[in-house]
Amino acid sequence: MRQLFRLGSVGGQHLRHHCCRRHYKVPKPATAPTPPKPPKKPQKFEFHGVTWEDPYSWMSNLNDKVAMRHMDVYMEQEEKYAEAVMSDTERLQSKLQSEMATRMAFELSTPPLRWGPWLYYRRAEEGKQYPVLCRRLASLNEEFISHKSPSAGFDFTSGKRIEQKLLDYNQEAERFGGYAYEELSEISPNHQFLAYTMYDKDNDYFKLSVRNLNSGSLCSRPRADRVSNLAWAKDGQALLYVVTDQKKRPYRIYYSMIGSTDEDVLLLEESDEGVHISIKHTKDFRFVTVYTFSTISSKVFVMNAADPLSGMTLVWECNALAHCVIEHHKGFLYLFTDAPKCGKSVDYHYLLCSPVDDSSNPRKWEEVFVDDQDLTVVDVDFSDKYLALIVREGKIFRLCSVGLPLPFGRGAVKLKELNVQYLSLPKHVCRISPGPNYDYYSSIMRFIISSPVMPDAVVDYDLTTGSWNIIQQQNMLQERTQILYGTTSASISKDSSYSKCSNSLNANVEDDLSWNSLSEFYACEQYDVPSFDGVVVPLTVVFARDSKTSVKKPGILHGHGAYGELLEKRWRSEWKSLLDRGWVIAYADVRGGGGYGKKWHHDGRRTLKDNSINDYISCAKFLIERDIVDENKLAGWGYSAGGLLVASAINRCPDLFRAAILKVPFLDATNTLLYPILPLISVDYEEFGYPGDLDDFLAIRDYSPYDNIQKDALYPAVLVTSSFNTRFGVWEAAKWVARVRDLAIYDPKRPILLNLTTDIVDENRYLQSKESALEAAFLIKMVES
């Protein structure tokens, strides 16, 4: 049409002459694209006396070549249909993609991490898809400014190359069929070896390799397949590793001397199919801890890292599945766990201490801190002289440190009674993540600070002085560009008011500009939303300050609510395109998720999964009733298990939402849990229910999105994205899309679309911005039109 208009304006006489011809026909208005209709092959199922019919069960029959050919054709039809529906947004998608691509963080180097005499980092090379792992001696390069070093470590003053390449992941990709995904990476304490695992896509497992960092060559031993855990021993001369069975259960521990010609020694094999194994070395490399756990028990063993063949010693056990981490500090073992106390479940983590040489049976553990309902310890990290703690006061996250050693032998003490330093943080912190603090003997610890209105900040805290240094943070405002590396970084000096520590819990930095925050442009508000049963659900709302008074505001409500995981509320640069267009971004911290204790998680799983769904619906209604979002312009957004949450909410209240994005969603809960095609582990069943249990099975049937689609209801427009390599197979998305079209009212203005994503989107800026642009364009088209 643009070409015809241009010709008409340039050659008007020719166009008028053409229009006068008798055979000229006025073009018909474009009709709405027709969604594809996959074939139905109804199959009946029965379990616990319940019968149901599935017309699309053939989509998951991966061993049926005919069915898979039908699936290929159907996927191609879905792709064409989605393109046709979204064809009128091509210019908008292009604009959005351009906006998003320019904002995406593109770091030429990861922040250098100091460990002993070395600075370790990964950097990108021009024209290469994967990074390179490098190191350089800190003594030769005190002013590390990698983003201004195209010479890749060449010192022009001395004329010497000061950078050492340790591992080129582009070469690893050549070893593994063009694909390089690393799961584990551990440098030995003597800095001579690198043990790492790469994903072997053809065999669907991780392969262990050990590389000599001096020569750059691969060691002849150990080399192993299906490796899930690593731990160094004998000061880096030996490696322990865990392998999985065919069902991906970690069940064996092997011991290997680096470069030895001897066979690796099997240290432990767990024959019980319900028990899993993991290992970890303590930060000082004095001990290797071995964890064995199932749904009904947890045990912790330690072995002397200097002599792993001398055997393991049981140091702790409980009759429940518990999270537990052991560290060692100068003759004492510290256990951080959420295990039941006196047979009763607790809703928090706590710290225990026991002397290494305690010979009593059972070993005596002393609680370090008195339980405090107002102050919950979320995580801990040890160094030689300090203990760093991430704590939560109500809904507010804090970061503090205390000196070591801690008092032992006089019973638990209140954390506030110790000489606590509360470290400076910006406003609206939604997550504090410990960095890879390998250097046990350093007083500097690294943390990643996240906020809904601030790009992630990688921050080094000096626990001796309390001063802090932003090592890396993306800048969204060019007029505030900061240099974020080394001695030229945006550090706050010890004398600055911003770096001073306080023993007050209100030690937040009021001037967020120091943190490169966006809070003067985007507001973050917190609400307490009463759910259907009176339980208060936290709701976070972000919006552009200049759109606060605008009417008919569109909005997105995020939710996850599974596995006890924190809802991802960190700043995402792609949302800026919607925020700047007047959208509201909201986050519902529903039950089943993390951040508010173990009970909060347990109250949203298995037979209580309904709580998560109703919490989400309550937050959606709150946004509309409070006029935070227009009643006709609310969209849902869910990823993975969050897709189940949003889809279930749509099933129950389809008129509540105008649109939704479901990314690689879990939608066919009944069939996936009953007949798993991809391996499921015990934590999946603990989360969503055991079909063999009648109560669990009935709950699954009640919340499963695929089994509860409303007939003759008007559903919102939905964009479902999936991938052939997701844990929840692409057939789940395809089945749900087809069945919604079958049962719900067809409205071309509210299409149900299925879009396949690529497997490498997270590693490709172009593909990542393209997919984000498609999602944003879909929301704008469906909600604002």
URHUDA-V366584 format. One record per backbone hydrogen bond with DSSP energy under -1.0 kcal/mol. CO is the residue of the C=O (numbers start at 0). NH is the residue of the N-H. Records with the same first field share a line. If there is no record, write none. Layout:
BEGIN
CO: NH + NH
END
This chain:
BEGIN
0: 4
1: 5
2: 6
3: 7
4: 8
5: 9
6: 10
10: 14
11: 15
12: 16
13: 17
14: 18
17: 20
20: 23
42: 53
44: 51
46: 49
49: 46
51: 44
53: 42
54: 40
55: 58
56: 59
57: 60
59: 61
60: 63
63: 67
64: 68
65: 69
66: 70
67: 71
68: 72
69: 73
70: 74
71: 75
72: 76
73: 77
74: 78
75: 79
76: 80
77: 81
78: 82
79: 83
80: 84
81: 85
85: 88
86: 89
88: 92
89: 93
90: 94
91: 95
92: 96
93: 97
94: 98
95: 99
96: 100
97: 101
99: 103
107: 123
112: 119
114: 117
116: 137
117: 114
118: 135
119: 112
120: 133
121: 109
122: 131
124: 127
130: 168
131: 122
132: 165 + 166
133: 120
134: 163
135: 118
141: 143
144: 147
145: 148
148: 151
152: 161
154: 158
159: 154
163: 134
166: 132
167: 171
168: 172
169: 173
170: 174
171: 175
172: 177
180: 198
183: 196
185: 194
187: 190
191: 212
192: 187
193: 210
194: 185
195: 208
196: 182
197: 206
199: 203 + 204
204: 199
205: 226
206: 197
208: 195
209: 218
210: 193
211: 215
216: 211
220: 258
223: 207
225: 243
228: 241
230: 239
232: 235 + 237
233: 236
236: 257
237: 232
238: 255
239: 230
240: 253
241: 227
242: 250 + 251
244: 247
248: 244
249: 276
250: 269
251: 242
252: 266 + 267
253: 240
254: 264
255: 238
256: 259
264: 254
267: 252
271: 274
275: 292
277: 290
279: 288
281: 284
285: 304
286: 281
287: 302
288: 279
289: 300
290: 277
291: 298
292: 275
296: 293
297: 317
298: 291
299: 314 + 315
300: 289
301: 312
302: 287
303: 306
304: 233
306: 309
307: 310
312: 301
315: 299
317: 297 + 319
322: 337
324: 335
326: 333
330: 355
331: 328
332: 353
333: 326
334: 351
335: 324
336: 349
340: 343
343: 340
349: 336
350: 367
351: 334
352: 365
353: 332
354: 357
365: 352
367: 412
371: 374
375: 391
378: 389
380: 387
384: 403
385: 382
386: 401
387: 380
388: 399
389: 377 + 378
390: 397
391: 375
392: 395
395: 392
397: 390
398: 422
399: 388
400: 420
401: 386
412: 369
413: 416
414: 417
417: 419
420: 400
421: 501
424: 508
430: 449
432: 447
434: 436
435: 437
437: 439
438: 441
439: 383
442: 462
444: 460
445: 434
446: 458
447: 432
448: 456
449: 429 + 430
450: 453 + 570
452: 517
456: 448
457: 470 + 471
458: 446
459: 468
460: 444
461: 465
466: 461
467: 491
468: 459
471: 457
476: 479
477: 480
484: 487
485: 488
488: 490
492: 495
495: 498
501: 421
509: 511
510: 513
511: 514 + 516
512: 515
517: 520 + 521
520: 544
522: 542
524: 540
526: 538
528: 536
530: 533
534: 530
536: 528
537: 588
538: 526
539: 586
540: 524
541: 584
542: 522
543: 546
544: 547
552: 629
553: 583
554: 634
555: 585
556: 636
557: 587
561: 564
564: 593
566: 568
571: 574
572: 575
574: 578
575: 579
577: 582
578: 581
583: 555
584: 541
585: 557
586: 539
587: 589
589: 592
591: 563
596: 600
597: 601
598: 602
599: 591
600: 603
601: 604
604: 607
605: 608
607: 610
608: 612
609: 613
610: 614
611: 615
612: 616
613: 617
614: 618
615: 619
616: 620
617: 621
618: 622
619: 623
620: 624
621: 625
622: 627 + 628
623: 626
629: 632
632: 554
633: 657 + 658
634: 556
635: 660
636: 558
637: 662
638: 641
639: 642 + 665
640: 644
641: 645
642: 646
643: 647
644: 648
645: 649
646: 650
647: 651
648: 652
652: 655
657: 716
658: 635
659: 718
660: 637
661: 720
662: 639
666: 705
667: 671
668: 672
669: 673
670: 674
680: 683 + 684
681: 685
682: 686
683: 687
684: 688
686: 605
689: 692
692: 696
693: 697
694: 698
695: 699
696: 700
697: 701
698: 702
699: 703
712: 744
716: 659
717: 752
718: 661
719: 754
720: 663
721: 756
722: 725
728: 731
729: 733
730: 734
731: 735
732: 736
733: 737
734: 738
735: 739
736: 740
737: 741
738: 742
739: 743
742: 711
746: 749
750: 717
752: 719
754: 721
759: 762
760: 763
763: 767
764: 768
765: 769
766: 770
767: 771
768: 772
769: 773
770: 774
771: 775
772: 776
773: 777
774: 778
775: 779
776: 780
777: 781
778: 782
779: 783
END
